[in-house]
């Protein structure tokens, strides 16, 4: 591989043979090794962090539920104001 000067892209020389692509099972083995390497980097939260994160998530869910409920009440009010009460008598 040679680096192209003007824009920094990599380009292959014409006379250099391409590298052989690893086989199907070799790619799976590499993937599994990479998964285990990433899993070694995982840090388990402490009990206090876990409780704090849980409280933040539950608080956010409650706030979003209240927001959606407020929008629902608003849309019901607007729909009733525009179209009237369903099944109501027409004067």
Number of C-alpha atoms within 10 A of each C-alpha: 10 10 12 11 8 6 7 9 9 11 10 12 11 8 6 8 8 10 6 6 8 10 9 8 9 11 12 12 12 11 12 12 12 12 11 10 11 10 10 9 8 8 7 8 10 9 9 9 11 12 12 12 13 12 12 12 12 12 12 12 12 12 12 12 12 12 12 12 12 12 12 12 12 12 12 12 12 12 12 12 10 9 8 12 10 7 6 7 6 5 3
